[in-house]
Structures are given as C-alpha cells and as structure tokens.
Amino acid sequence: MTVGGIELAVLGVAGLLGLVILLVPAAARLNVPFSLALAGFGMTLGGLAPLLPGGAVAGWLDAFHLSSDAFILLFLPVLLFETAVVVDVRRLMDDIGPILLLAVVAVLASTAAIGLSLAAVSDMGLIACLLLAAIVSTTDPVAVVAIFRDLGVPHRLSLLVEGESLFNDAAAIVLFSLFLGMLTGERQPDPLNAVGAFVWGFGGGLGVGWLAGRGLFLLLGTLRGHRFAEITATAAAAYLVFILGEHQLHVSGVVAVVTLALVLSYEGRTRLSAQSWTSLVDVWQQLGFWASSLIFVLATMRVPEMLAAMTVTDLLLLAVLVVAALASRAAVLFGLLPVMTRAGLAQYVSRPLRVVVLWGGLRGAVSLALALAVLEAPGVPPEVRTFVAVLTTAYVLFTLFVNAPLLGPLIRWLGLDRLSPADAAVRGRAIAAALATVRGRIDEAAADYGIDAGRAAAVADRYTERLAAAEATVVLDTAADGEERLRAALLIVTGHENALYLAQFRDGIVSGRMARRLMAETALLEDGLKTTGVAGYRAACDDLLAVSRGLRLALVLHRRLGWDRPLAAALASRAEALLLGQTVLRQLRPFVGDRVAAVLGADAAAACTAALAERAGAVDKALDALRLQYGGFFQALQQQYLERAARRIEDSEYRRLRADSVISHEVFQALQDDLRDRSAPLARRPPLDLDLEPVALLRRMPLFAALAPADLQAVARRLRPQLAVPGEMLVRRGERGEAMYFIASGAVEVKLTPAPVRLGTGDFFGELALLTGAPRRADIEALGFCRLLALHARDLDTLTRTCPSLKDAIHTTARRRLGKEKTAADEAAAV
C-alpha cells in the first residue's frame, strides 16, 4: 500500500467513527434504533459513491469495499467475545439446556421452513434455498434485550435471549458452511454426513474454546498485576482460537470464541484483580462498539450494489421469506417454549412478551457479511449469487426498516410500557421524598452561596408547589394493592441486597466466586418477584435453601467412589453462603425501616420486614443444621471474616494517612506490601473436616464401644460411612431393603401413622428388611445433617460371623421388634 493509501485508510476509519459518533444523538432524538441509523448512513454513502467524481471522496469510499473474509475475520471475533464476556455465566449454565435447544432448534426450524418454502415457489435448487435460509437465520438481539431491560422483565428471560443469540449465530454459520460446501462441490449432499459435520463443528468448537480458556488462565497466572498485558492476552486468544478452530481444526471458530469468552467470564472475576477485570470489560466494550459500528456501516455501503438486480419476482420471494421466517420463529416461541415451561426447563414467558420477541427478530451485519461471502465464493453459479445477495439484503432491510420502527408502537399497544400500580406508587413517593429533601435544604444552600433570602424564598415556593402535587399523587397511589406494594418493597430490598454482596466483594471480605453465587441468588429472587409476585419470591427462597444439584452430585461421588473433597467443598460453600446471607439479612432491616418506609409507606415496610424475618428464620434453621455438625468450621470461618474486615479497616487507615501526607509514598508502599503478605492466608477458606472416618464413628456408638481394636477394624472394613442432608429420604416405603443403617450422629424421622417417631445417635434401623426379606414399611427422612454407617445385605452375614456380639445385639433387637410388646422406637426402626 502506498503512503497515500495508508493515509487514506487512516483518514477513512477516523472519518467513519467520527460520523458514527454523530449518529448516536441523532438516533436518540429521532427515537430509532442505533442500528437503523447506521444502516441508513451506510446505504447513503454507498449510493453516493458512483455519483461522485473520481476524486478523493470516491477513492476514499472505494477503499472500504472489504471482502467478506475481512468482515468475518476482523470483526466477528470481537463482536462475539465482547457479547459473551459480560454474560452472567452462572445463571447461563442454569439454563444452558433450553438456551442450546432454542438456539439450535430455532435455527434448524428457520432454515428448514425458509429453505423449503423458497424451493417450492422458485426455480432455485433446494441447496441454494437452504443456504439463503441459514444466512438469514442469525438474529440480532440487541434491540430486543434493550427493550426488555427498559420494561424490567426477569433477568432470566433477557439471559435466555442473549444466550440464544450467542449460539444462534454459531449454529447458523455452521449450517452456512455446510450448504456452501455442498453448492460448490466441496461436500457431498449426504444428510448423515451433514448431521455429523454439524455435530462435529458445534461440539468441537465447545471443546476447543474450553481448552483455550484453561490455557489462557495458565498464561494470566504469570501476568498477574500486569493489567495491559492481561487484556492483550485475551485479545490475542480471541483471534487465535477463531483462526485455529476454523482453518486448522475445522470446527466452529464462532462457538470456540464464545466458549472461550464464557470461560473467562466465569472465572475471570476471581482470577484477575478487580481493577484488571473492570479495565478488561471496558476495553472489550469499546472494541465492540467500534466493530459493530464499522461492520454495519461498511456492510450496508454494499447494499445499493447488491440490490441493483432486484426484480418484481424477488419481491414476491421476499414476501414468502418473511412469512416463513415469522412462522418458524412463532412455532418455537408459541409451540416449543410453552412445552419447555411445562416441563420445568424454561421460565414462563407471557404471550405479549413472546409477541415482542417474535417481531423483534432483527437481522444485521452478520447476515450481510455471509451474503458477501457467497458473492465472492468461487464455484457458486451467478444466478445463485444474485438470488442470495438480493433476498438477504432485502430481508435485512425489511427487519431494520419495518420490524424495528414498529417495536415501540407494538409494545405500547400491548401495554408493556405502563407502570404497575405499585411501581407508580414507588415513583410518586420517590418524587415526594426527593422534593421534600430539596425543599428543606434550599435555605442552607442559599446561605452557602451568599444568596439573599428573597430569592431563596422564590425558589422554595416553586418546590413547595411541586411537593404538594407529588403528595397528592401519593395519596391516590395508596389505593395500590397491598400485595403489589409488598412486591415493590421486596424488589427494592433485593436490589439493595445485591449491592451489599458486591460491596463485600470489593472490600475483600468475600471471594469473587462466593459473591457471584450470592448475586446470582438475588437475581433468582428478583425473577420470582417479577414473574409470580410474592409467592414467586417465597418459592425462590425455598429453592435456594434446598440441597443443590452440586451438593447432591458430591454426595453421589462420596457414596459411590468414596471421594470426600468434593463433598467437603460443597458443604463449605453452602455454609459460607448461609452465613453471609444471615449477615446481610440482618443489615437489611434498618434499610427497610428507613428507605422502603419513605418510598412505599409504613404498612409496606412492615410487611416487607415480616417477609425478611420469615426468610431469616429459614436461613437460621438451615445454618443451625450445619453448625451443629461442624461448629469448629463455623468458628474458623467467622474468625476469618473478622480478620478480613480488620485488614480492610487497616488498609483504609493507611490510605487516609497517605492522603493527608502524614506518611510518604515509600512508607505507604512498605505498609501495603506487609498488608498483602499478611492477607494471603485469608484468601483461602478454612478446611472442612467431614469426620467420616469409620473407626472414629464406631467409637462414639454404644453398640460398638466395647469392641476390641481388632474387632473395630474388622467392622469398619464392612461399614460404609455416609452423610445425609436435611430432608433426604433415606428409606422409602415398599422398596426392597438393601442396607441397614447405624446413626453415628444426627437424627431421622420415621413417617408412621398416627404419629412419626424420631431416632437419634446410637440407634439403627432397616435390619428387618435384610433379615426377613420383607419390603420397607415406612419412609424415613433425615432431620438434619446425619453421619450414618451403612451395612449392605451382602456384608451382614460376614460381619455378624466376625463379630458375635454385634450379631447378638442385632438379632436381640430384631426379635424384640417382631414380638408383641414393641416400643414406638422399635416399631419405627423395624423397616
């Protein structure tokens, strides 16, 4: 490139970005989506290029006719990475099943519906029609997600749409590559091979992205503290994984980049410093703004050229394309999504919101870039190039200039932009509270600025009038339903709870991993409030206190494989989360009495306090169940939190002394180094000893206390230690008995009629089912965390032969329980 060419390119990029900046306030003033403004600007530039004399301006515009490869290689990794790196991965993983199902099924349904419809009404072959269908099956969720946020819909719904879009592009591009290869003769049109290639491309991209993410963390571990090097490493990784995946490993580079960014998002907040992570997100969001703006303008500059060959027949085909695309998306939203909701795989989405998502399926620059790739691909027949270019461009413009402008009116027509009565009450009370504060401080502000009392009184009178009007509105708003006002109060409190967890992370009191878990839990509470109100909040509270899937998996690993460490880690995480939740719930009480009462009134604040007290009681109960078993761990954990708080106070004091110039920079750095050295041990959570060693458990039980050490070892080899969690069903009525259980610590409840019976430490149950072969006679549930010793049927005979005293004890108890004079405990245990 000549020097003049370099100067022209730099001038062009700077000029385009400068003009893009001017489009931001223009789009806001015209109340149109920013992408629509970019498209109009790009098409205007592209249309003017042939009309201008062959001077500098025409040459400057000519310089930006980038190839499709340049579009995809330069811009796509940035757009994908920037979108994925800010996603809440913990919440995303909760819905990864429906997200992948919606993304893949929606793309397949759209591709099939559009491809078959166009093949039926045009003279193009099926492969060419499927290729076009794959290109237009990518969706741009930006406008829809922005609308969702403005409406305050559940975070989980927005996450479903964002997550779908991440993998939606990937699935569509994989299909595009398959059909383009078939069209050019590089692939055989074999359905089985096509399915295999799709699975390999998608699944291989997931694996490559995950491995790249692990490798990136190894690199970042050596760069700790070098903020700019860490950010540079992520940029290099995004492009490397895309190129290696697409061109070397022949898997989906799109999926690989998205997976890499999700891995970084999940662990980056804890692997990087808070300053590095904030800078990384800011840099990627800036790159994403540049890339999305440039790709949209540069792609739409080609629109006049691509539409030059459009005919009346193409308009009819466009109508078929629009109808088929809407019909296939409607089938997913109104057919598949409700089925998933009933199956418990997806959150309920109201019909009006589904209509918005249906109409908001906008297409953007990615579709245009893929159409350019067809135009430039060797081996594609000319008529297919024209067919794909014209219909893709026309459909993208239809969604931008028809769907996008009508989204706002559609939302207003559906009533989704109206405040609920409770939200209106919050708004009115917030205005009244703010105006009252301003009115009370006007005289003070006038005195500070030396303004005479007359002018201050005039300003105060205006605020008095506004305050009277606001208070009148508040009086009208008091008619809002009490349940709605409680919902509004709990929404306010949940938002403040999230802020408290974030503040504890920034202060270094809790780890990033734990902060993310707790903030994800508050998001679930918020979703429950927004979907089903106070009942949804209470249901979410119950779900958060239930035994998690991770803890259940750890229990299975412990029972089947004898692995203790995953179980200890899961229990420690549960204990830490409960302890922090208990602390924050205590801190929320004054906030409710002060801020919530001021905004929603005393009645709503009292109801909110009662709801928080109910939740706190459930947390205390769950916490006590753990504390009784692992009191030493709780003491160590509380001590660690206290030491972290002391370290934060110490750090604040050093910074104050430095700001007041009491200590020099060198002294401050020495103090900081010493503080970091002393803080290192506090970053690790204290270990949790499960205390499940069989011999130690046997020594505590009266039944085995008299056994000689050799006999204890023999018994221990046959018994399997087992931890039961609160609410776990240990035995179910009617099932076949495969084991009997000794209670080393804790308590269980036997569900008998008319009254249940409880068994505690030293008791055993379930032996009759082994001795008699009869089915279990009752359900038995763990009341708290219980340490059990399980003796399986195959080991019972061997153990009783080895230990005659144990045999006598078991058989004596069994005979008594089978006799006519059975105690309540005997009746309970004889299952």
N, C-alpha and C positions, 0 to 999 in steps of 0.2 A: 504494500500500500504506500502511495506517495505521501510526502509530508502534508500536501494539501488535503489528501484523502483522510489522513488521521485527524487533521484539524476539523474537517467537515463532519466526521463521525462524532468527535467530542462535542462540537457545537450542536449537532443534531440531538444527541442524548440530553444535553443540558437544556436545549430549547424545548424538547418534548416534556421533560419533567417540569420545567417552568410553566408551560401551558397547562399541564395536568394539575398543578397546584391551583391555578385559577379556576379549574373546573369544580373544585371542592366547594367553595362558597356558592358557585353558580348552581350546582345541583341542589344544595340545601335551599337556596332561595326559590328555585323552581319546584321544589318538593318532588324530585325524581330520583331514582336510584343512581348512585355514582357510576355504576357500570353502564347505565343507559347514556349518561353524559359522555363517558369515554367512547362508547360506540359511535355516537353521533359525531364527535370530534374526529375520530379516526376515519370515518367514511367521508367526511368533508375534506380532509386532507387528501385522501385517496382519489376523490372525484376531481379535485383541483389540479392534481399533478399533470394530467395530459393537456390541460387547458393553458398552463403557464408556458412562457417562452423557455427555451432550453438554456436557462441561465443557472445561477447558483441555487435558487429555491427549488427548481425542478430536479437538479442534481442532488440536492440535499434530501429531497423526498425519495428519490430513486435509491439512495444509499441504504434505505431501510426496508427494502424488499428482501427480508431474510428468508432463508429456506425453512422448510418445516422441521428439518433436523436441528437447525439453530434454535427455533422456537422451543422444541421439546427439550433439548439438551441444556440450553441456557436457563430457561425459566421454570420448567416443570419441577425439578428437584427443590428449588427454592419455595415454590408455592405449596408443594406437598409438605415439606419439612416445617415450614412456618405454621401451617394449619395444625399439624399433629403435635408439635412440641408443647403447645399450650393446653392440650386436651387433658381433662381430669381422668387419668388412666385407671385409677382405682374404680371410679364409677363406670368407666367404659367397659372394664372387664366384667362388671356385674351384668352388663347387657351385651356381652360380646356375641352370644348366640343369636338373639334377634337382630343385632346390627349386621352380622355377616349374612344372616338369612335374608334380611330386607335388601341389603346391597346386592348380593349375588342373584337372588330370585328376581328382584326388581329389574336388574339389567337383563337377565335372561328372558323375562317376560316381555320387556320392552323390545328387545332385539327380535324375538320371535314374532310378536304382534305386528311390528312395523315392517319387518322383512317380508313376512307372508302377505300382508295387505298390499304392499307395493308390487310384489311379484305377481299378484293376481290382477292388477289393473294396468301394469306397464309391460313393455316388451323387453325389459331388462331381465337378466338371469337371476335366479334365486340368490346366488353367492354375492352378486353386486348389491342386491337389495339388503341382504343381511349385513354386508359391510357398512352401508349407509346407516342401517339401524343401530349398529354398535357405536358408530361415531356420535349419533345424536342421543344416545342413552346416558351419556355423562350429564350430571346435574350440577348446577352452581347453587349451593345452599346459603350463600352469604345474605341475600336479601331476606330469605325466609327466617333464618336464625336471628337476624337483626329485629325483625317484626316480633318474633317470639319473645325476645328479651324486653322489647317495649311493652308487650302485653303482660309480662310477668308469668309466663307459663312455666310449668315444672322444669327444673333443670334437667331432669332425666329425659324429657321429651326433646329439648334442644340438643342434648348429648346424642340421642338416637339419630337425629337428623345430621349432626356433624359427623358422627361415626359412620353413618351410612355413606355420606359423601366421600369420606376418605377412601373407603374400599370400593365405592361405586365407580370412581374413575379407574381404579386398578382393574376391576373386572371388565369394564368396557374396553380398556386398552388391550387387555389380553385377548378378548374376542376380536378386536380390530386386527391385531397381528395375525391371528389365525385365518380370518377371512381374506385379508390382503395376500397372505401366502398362498391360499388356495386360488385366488384370482390370477396371480402372476405365475402359477405353476410350481412354486417352491414347496407346496404341501399338497398332498392328495386329499380330495374331499371325502374323507372317511370319517363317519360320525364317531366311531370308537376312538380313533386316533385324535380327533378333535377334542373329545372329552378328556382323554389322557393328557393332551398338551395343556388344556385349560387347568386341570388339577395340578400338573407339574409347575406351570408358570406361577399360579397363585400360591400354592403351598411352598414351592421352592423360594419364592420371594419372602414369605414369612420366615423361613429358616435362615436365609442369608441376612435379612435385616436383624434378626435376633442375635446371630453370631457377631455381626458387625457392631451391634450395640455393646455386647460384652467386651469386645476388643477395644472399643472406644473408651470404656471405663478404665481398662488397664492403662491406656495412654493418659487419660486425665489424672490418674493417680500419681503419675510422675510430674504432672504440670501444676499441682495444687499451689494456689496462690498466684499463678501467672495468668491473670484474667484474660488478657488478649490472646494468649496462646491457646487457652481452653476454647474460646469462641472460634478461633481459626480452625482448631481441630474438628469441631462439629461441622463447619462449612466444607472442609475437605472431605470428611466422611460422607456427607450427603451426596456429593458428586461422585465420589469413588464407588460407593455402593450402587448407585444408579447405573453407572457405566459398566461396572463388572457384572452386575446382575443381567443387564440387557444384552451385552455384546460378548461376554466371555462365558458366563454360566447359563445363558439362555433361559433365565427365569424372569419374572416380572420385576423390573427395576422400580416401578411405581410402588408395588407392595413392599419391596425391600426398603425404600426410603421412608415410607410411612411407618413400618415396623421399627426401624432404627430410631425415628423421632419419638415414637411411643415409649420405647425402652428408655431413652434419655429423659423423657418427661416423667416417667415413673420413679426413677432413682436419682435423677439429676439434682433434685432439690436437697437431697441428703448427701450426695457425693461432692457437690460444689458448695462453695461458700454462698451466703445469701447475696452478697454483692455481685459475685460472678454469675449467679443464676439470673438475677434481675437484669444485668447487663446483657447476658446471652439472649434472653427473651426480647429485650428492647431492640437488639441488633437484628434478630431474625424478623421481628415485626416490621422494622424499617425496610429490610431487604424484600419482604413480602409485598409491602406497599409499592415499592419501585417495580418489582417484577410484574405484579398484577396490572399495574397501570400501563407499563410499556407493552406487555404482551397483548392487552386489549386494544390499545391504540394501533400497534403495528399490524395486528391480525385484521382489524376492521379496515385498515387502509387498503387491503386487498379485496374488500367486498365489492366495490364497483366493477373491478376486473372479473370477479367470479360470477357476478350476476349479469354480465353482458349478454350471455347466450340464453337467458331465461325466456320461455315461451308461455302461451296460454295453457298448454298441456302441463307444464311444470306447476302452474298454479293449481290445477286440479290434483296433481300428485301431492302438492304441499297440503291441500285440504285433507287428503287421505292420511298423510303422515301425522298431521296434528290430531286427528280423531283417534288414530291407532295409538299414538303416544299417550294421550289423555286416558283412553280406555284401559291400557295396560297398567298405567300408574294407579288408576282408580281401582282396578282389580286387586292390587297389592294393598292399598290403603283401606278399602272397604270390604275386602274379602279375606286376605291373609292376616292383616293386623288384628282384626277382632278375634279371629281364631287363636292367635298367639296370646291375646289378652285373656281370653277364657282359659287358656292352658297355663296361665301364670308366667308366661315368658316375656311379656311386654306390659308396660303401664297403659291404663285406659287413656284413650285419646278421644275427646269429644268429636262429634260429627262436624261442627263448624271448623274446628282446627284442622281436621283431615281435609276439608274442602280447601282451606288455605294452603296446606301442603301440596295438594293436588294441583291447584292453579299456579302455585309458586315454583313449579319445577323448571326453573330457568336454565337455559343453556348458554355457554360462554365461549371464552377464547380457546379452551382445550378442544372443543369440537371443531372450531375453525382451523386450529393447527393440524388436527388429524386429517381434515379435508385437504389441506395444503399438501400433506404427505402423500395422499392419493394422486394429486395433480402432478407431483414430481416423481412418483414411483415408476421406474422402467417396467415395461411389460403390461401396464394397465391399458386396455383399449381406450381410444379417445372418447367414445360415447359414454363409457363408464365414468371417466374423469369429469366430463361435463355434468352428468347425472348427479354424481356425488357432490361436486362443488356447488352447483346451483341449489339443490334441495337443502344441503346442510346450511349454507349461508342464509337461505330464505327462512329456514326454521329457526335458526339462532335469532335472526332479526324479529321474527314473529314473537318469540318469547320475550325479547327485550322491549319491543315497542307496543305489544298488545298485553301480554301477561303482566309484565312489571308495572305499567301505569295503572292497571285495574286492581292491583292487590290492595291498595289503600281503600278505594271505594267498596271493594268486596268485604274487607274487614269491618268497615263502618256499617255496611248493610247487615252483616251477621251480628252486629252488636258487640264485637270483641274489643272495641276501643273504649267501652264505657266502664267507669269505675263502679265496683260493687258498693252497696250501701256502707259497708264497714270501711272500705278504702276512702270513700267520700268523707266519712266521719274523721278518719285519720288526717286527711288533707285539711279539713276545716279546723280541727283542733291544732294542727301544726301551725297553720297560719295565725290563729289566735294567740298561741303561746309565743311565737316569734314576735308578733306585733306588740304584745304586752311587754316583752323584754326591751324592745326598741323604745317604746313609749316611756318606760321607766328610766332609760339612760340618756335621753336627749339632753336634759339639763346638765348632766355630768359631762357629756361631750362638748356642749356649748362652753362650759367653763374651761375645759382643757384648751379649746381653740380661741378663747377670748371673744366669743360672740355674745352680743348683748341679749338680754332676757327676752326682749320683744320678738326678735327673730326666732329664738328658740321656741317661744310660745306658739308662733305661727306654724312651725314645723310640727310641733306636738299636737296641735289641733287637727292637722290632716291625718296623723296617725291615730288619733282618738276616733275620728270618723271611720277609718278603715277597720279599727279594732271592734267598734260597735257592730259593723256589718258582718265581720267574721264571727263574732259571738252569736249573732242572730242565726247564722248558718249552722253553728254548732248546736244550737237549741233544736233546729229542725233535724239535724243528723242524729240526735239522741234517740230517734224512733227506730234506728237501725236494730236489726235482730240481735239479741244477746249472744247467740251462738256465733254470728258473723263477727261481732265485736271481739269475742274471745279469740276467734281465728286470727283476726288482725293483730291482736295483742301478742299471740304466740308467734306470729310471723316476725314481728319486731324483735321479740326476745331471741328467736332462733338466729336472726341476723347478728345480734349482739354476741350471742354465744360463739358463733363462728369467728367474730373479730377477737374475742378473748383467747381462743385457741391459737389464732395467728399471732397475737401479741406474745403469748408464752413461747412460741417457737422463735420469734425474733429476739426475745430476751434470753434465749439459750436455755430455758427451763425444760422444754420438751424437745425431743428429736424431731427432725423433719418427717420421718416415717410415721411417728405417732401423731403429729399434727395433721398430716394428710388424712390419716384414718379418722380422726375426730371430726375434721371439717367435712369429710365425706358423710359421716353420720348425721351431721347437722343438715346437710343437703337432703338426706333422706327424710328427715323430719319436715323440712320445708316442702318437699314434694308431697308428702302425706297431707299437709295442710292445704296445699293448692288443689289437690285432686278431690279429696273427700272430707275436707274440713277437720274439725277437732277429732272426729272418730279416726281419720287417717293419721293424725298426729299420735294418738294413743296406740294405734296399731303399729306404727313405726317404732315407737318406744319399746313395745313388746318384742318386735323383731330384733332390735339392736341388743336387747338383753338375752335373747335366745342363744343357744350354742351355735356358733358359726360353722360354716362348711369347712373352714380351715381347721378348726379345733376337732371337728368330727373326723376329718381325714387323719389328723395327728393321732387320734385315739385308735383308729384302724391300724395305722402303721405300728403303733405301740403293741397292740394286741396280736397282730399277725406276725410282725417281724421283730418285735422287741426293741424298737427304736425309741429311746427316751428323749433325745434332744428336740425333735420337732414338737413333741407334746409339751415339754417344759417351756419352749419358746412361745407356743400358742397360749398357754396358761398365763405366762408372764405378761404377754401383750394384753390379754383380757383384763388381768389385774390392774395393769398400768392405766388402761383406758377407763376402767371403772373408777379408779382413784381420782384421775383427772376430772372425769365427769362429775363426781361428787363435789370436788372443789369448785368447779365452775358453776354448778347449780347453786351452791351457797353464795357465790358472788353475784348471781343474777337477781337475788331477792331485793337488794336496795335499788337496783336499776328499775325493776318493775314498780316499786313504790314511788320512785321519782319520775322517770321519763314516761313510762307507759301510762301512769295515772294522769300525767299532764296532758297527754295526747288523746287518750281514749276514756278517761274518767275513772273514778274510784271503783265502780262496780266491775268494769272490765279488768282492772288491775287486781282486784280481789279474786276474781275467777281465774285469772292467769296464775296468781300465786298459789291457788289451790291445785291447779293442774301441775305446776312445777313441784309442789310438795308431794303429790302423788307419784310423779316420776322419780323424785329423790328417794322416796321410800322404797321403790322397786330397785333402784340402784344400790341403796344401802343393804337390802336383803341379798342381792347377788354378790355384793362385796363381802358381806359377813360370811357367806358360804365359803368363799376362798380364804378369807382371813383366818377362819378357824382352823383350816388345814395348814396354811403357810404363813403363820404370823411373823416369823423371822424375816421372810422375804419382804413383807409389807413394811416392817420397821426399817429395813435397809433402803427400800425404795423411798420412803418418806424422808429419811436422812439425806439421801442423795438430792432430792428436790430442794431441801432446805439449804444444802451446800451450794447448789446451782444458783439459788436466789441470792445467797450471800456473795457469791462470785459476781453476779450482775451488779449488786449494790457497790461492791468494791470497785468494779470497772467504772461505774458511773462517777464515783468519787474521784478516781484518778483523772477522768476526763474533765471534771469540773475544776480540779486544781490546775490542770494544763490550760484550760480556757481562761482562768484568772491569772495565768503567768506565774503561779506560785512555784511550779516545777518546770524545769527546762525540757526541751524535746528529748534530749538524751536520757534524762531520768524517766520521762514518761515511757519511752521505748523499753527501758530496762524493766520497769514495773509491768508493762504489758507482756514482755517475754516471760517473766516469772509467773504472771497470772495464767498464761497459756499452758505452761508446764504443769501447774497445779490443777488446771482444768481438764487435762487429757484423761485422767481416770474417770472423771464424771461423765464422759461421753458414753461409757459402757454401762448398760443396765446390770444391776447385781444378778448373779445366777440364782436360778430357782431349783432347789433340790426336791425332786418329786418324792424322795424317800420311799421307793418301791422295792427295796432290796428284800427278797423273800425271807431270809433268815431274821432280819431285823423286825419284819412284820410279825413273824411267828412268835418271837419272844414276848410280844405285847399281849398275846391272846391267852386267856386262862387255859384253853383246851390244849395248848402246846407248851405251856410254861414249864411243865415238869419233865419234858423230854431231854434226854442226854444230847450233847452237841452232835454226836454222830447221827442220832435219830433225826435231829433238826435238819441236818444237811440232806438226809435221805428224803425227808418230807418236802424240803424246799425244792428239790430237783423235780418233784412231781407237780407242785402247785405253780400256777401262773399268776403273777401279780397283775392287777387290772385296776385302772382308775375309772370311776363312774362319775358323770357330770350331773348336776341337778336336773331333774325332770326326765332322765334317761330311763326307758323301760328295760329292766334287766331280765325279766321273765314275763312271758305273755300267756294268758290262759289258753289251754287247748293245744299248745305246741308240744313237741316231743322234747323230753329232758335230755340234754347232752352234757350238762355240768352241774355241780353243786358249788355253792359259794360260802366262803368264810369272810365275815366282816372284820377287817383289821381296824378300821376307824370309820366313823360316819354313821349314817342311819338310812334305812329304807322303809318304805311303806307298802304293806300288803293290802291290796284292794279287795277286802272281804265285805260281805253283807251280813248284818246291818251296819257294822262299823269297821273301818280299816284298823289294822294293827301295825305297830312300828317295831322294828328290830334294830338293835344297835351293836356297838363294838363287842366282839366276842361271840355273837350269835352266828349261826349258819342256817342256810335254807337250801331247798331244792334237792335234798338227798333222796326223798321218797320216789321221785320220778326215776332216779337211777336204780334204786333197789327193786322197785315194783314194775317198772316199765310203763306205768300209767301216765297219761298226759298231765301237763301242768294244770293246777286247779284254780289259779288266780294270777292277776297281773301284779308285778312288783316293780315299784318305781323308786329311784334314788332321790332322797330328800335334799341332799347336798352333794358336795364332792366326797366320794367314798373310796377308800382303799379296800379292795377286795382281793381275795385269793381264790382263783377258780381251779376246781378239781374236775377234770373231764372223766367221762364214764370209763374210758379205756385205762385210766390210771387208778381208778378207785380200788379194784381188786389188788393190784400190785402194791399200792400204798398201805392198804389195811393188812396185807401179809407182812410187810416190812415193819409196821408199827402197830402191834396188837392193842396197845392202849387206845390208839385213835379208833381202831375198829370197834372196840367195846363201847367207846363214847358215842360213836355214830349210830351203832345198832341199838344201844340202850335208848337213845333219844328217839329213834325211828319207831321202836316198839311202843314207847310211851305215847307218841303222836298217833299211832294207829289204834291205840287202846280206847276204851270208852271214856276214861277220865282225862281228857286232853285240856290243857290250858289254852288261853287265847293265843299265846305266843306259839305254842305247838301247832295249833290249827293254822296259824298264819304261815309258819315255816314249812309245813308239810305240802309243798307244791313241787 
